[in-house]
Amino acid sequence: MQLRQALNAAVERLTIEHVPSPRLNAELLIMFTLDCDRAYLYAHPERGLAADEMRRYDEAIRRRATGVPAQYITGHQEFWGLDLIVSPAVLIPRPETEHVVETVLELARLGEGPESQKRRTGVSAPRIVDVGTGSGAIAIALAKELPAAEIHATDISPAALEVARANAARHELSSRIKFHEADLFGGLPQGWFDFVVSNPPYVGESEEEHVQLEVRKFEPRNAVFAGPTGLEVIERLIPQAREALRPGGWLVLEISGTIAEGVELRLSGWSDVRITDDLQGIARVARARK
Ligand SMILES: C[S@@+](CC[C@H](N)C(=O)[O-])C[C@H]1O[C@@H](n2cnc3c(N)ncnc32)[C@H](O)[C@@H]1O
């Protein structure tokens, strides 16, 4: 079968199964099967597919048609311009989470100016902990952007940490990030960090039916759901973050519109509390200073 025919048949199948963006998915999975880029697809529509290529493409399309996210089929997702390995042990990093990275960078780079150096020396080498690191997305992006930072990353899931370590190694950052298997902060030092950053589980079980079926069925439950209201992990994390931070240190959290009010309430007693929206206008990042 020719590439163009295989692609069109896959688009049709994914359309029938109500997979969103069927052409995009069909193209992504044929690029994965043939290990080529999109330009190659357009340049060689008449290329014949070998039996083995056809079998692998069929299998990828069959899995996608059952709802398996394309990223779990290809094993990859881009985050902050970096290619990350993903497996069903980790949440697929989302573009919204890049706002968390942006916020930390904005605050850390403010810290490099002469004004704040007067307030605290050594802030150009910030100490950062990423709580609930999953694939390592946030910790790895920050390690790339802040070459002098000391970075720790925790997760309660050993399988997720394995993926995070593999990602750090792929990007030659193994020596820059210390990974810890821990419930939130575990035994990390108190009063030490300049930044606590986290994209914790924050979806409430009461909202479950509004969550995309693919997320519910295929992404790790303990990465998505926090408990009945969605605030259960965050309400433990906020007081522990206060212990972990040095005075003047920042907490930067990914949140959702549903829990924004509850988060703000739990941040009373902190200074410089601010919640910012994502590109869809949904409350997405909460920051607060100890
Ligand atoms: C929403 S995912 C975020 C993953 C990654 N940071 C990202 O932004 O793509 C939440 C992560 O927190 C971890 N987690 C859940 N409860 C935890 C806890 N009590 N302590 C540490 N990690 C936890 C999950 O295993 C999961 O990897």
The ligand as a Gaussian input file, in Angstrom:
#p B3LYP/6-31G(d) Opt

LIG

0 1
 C       -0.004000      16.312000      37.781000
 S        1.364000      15.199000      37.843000
 C        2.662000      16.322000      37.401000
 C        3.839000      15.688000      36.761000
 C        4.867000      16.698000      36.215000
 N        5.370000      17.553000      37.265000
 C        4.263000      17.552000      35.122000
 O        4.008000      18.740000      35.376000
 O        4.044000      17.056000      34.004000
 C        1.540000      15.000000      39.596000
 C        2.694000      14.106000      40.054000
 O        2.691000      14.117000      41.489000
 C        2.961000      12.822000      41.975000
 N        2.376000      12.737000      43.336000
 C        1.102000      12.505000      43.688000
 N        0.986000      12.545000      45.034000
 C        2.213000      12.807000      45.527000
 C        2.746000      12.957000      46.843000
 N        1.967000      12.870000      47.917000
 N        4.071000      13.201000      46.981000
 C        4.881000      13.299000      45.887000
 N        4.434000      13.157000      44.620000
 C        3.122000      12.930000      44.435000
 C        2.347000      11.879000      40.962000
 O        2.971000      10.615000      41.012000
 C        2.611000      12.649000      39.654000
 O        3.831000      12.242000      39.069000

